[in-house]
């Protein structure tokens, strides 16, 4: 069991064009959402599709690839790790966010939107 680690693999479509941020240090950050779909049959035997939305971030070279080649609706495969963080909103209320930090990216299809 020593080989288990924090690893996420997803295949899905981008919900929007990625948001690209260049920090003062020159590092790039890409923020985007990915939709994954799961199909199943309900109690009546009818096909249903459930969509899950995932928050993703990528840094540096991976962010540059995303900036140059990835657009809304495009199908991609990613591998990364699950992270959680918190911040205080404008009203001072603590908010929590879980996101996938992408370290590998594979372009699978053209943008559909």
Secondary structure as the mmCIF struct_conf table of DSSP 4:
data_model
#
loop_
_struct_conf.conf_type_id
_struct_conf.id
_struct_conf.beg_label_comp_id
_struct_conf.beg_label_asym_id
_struct_conf.beg_label_seq_id
_struct_conf.end_label_comp_id
_struct_conf.end_label_asym_id
_struct_conf.end_label_seq_id
TURN_TY1_P TURN_TY1_P1 UNK A 2 UNK A 3
STRN STRN1 UNK A 8 UNK A 14
BEND BEND1 UNK A 15 UNK A 16
HELX_LH_PP_P HELX_LH_PP_P1 UNK A 17 UNK A 18
STRN STRN2 UNK A 19 UNK A 22
TURN_TY1_P TURN_TY1_P2 UNK A 24 UNK A 25
BEND BEND2 UNK A 26 UNK A 26
STRN STRN3 UNK A 28 UNK A 41
TURN_TY1_P TURN_TY1_P3 UNK A 43 UNK A 44
BEND BEND3 UNK A 45 UNK A 45
STRN STRN4 UNK A 47 UNK A 59
HELX_RH_AL_P HELX_RH_AL_P1 UNK A 60 UNK A 69
TURN_TY1_P TURN_TY1_P4 UNK A 72 UNK A 73
STRN STRN5 UNK A 75 UNK A 88
TURN_TY1_P TURN_TY1_P5 UNK A 90 UNK A 91
BEND BEND4 UNK A 92 UNK A 92
STRN STRN6 UNK A 94 UNK A 107
BEND BEND5 UNK A 109 UNK A 109
#
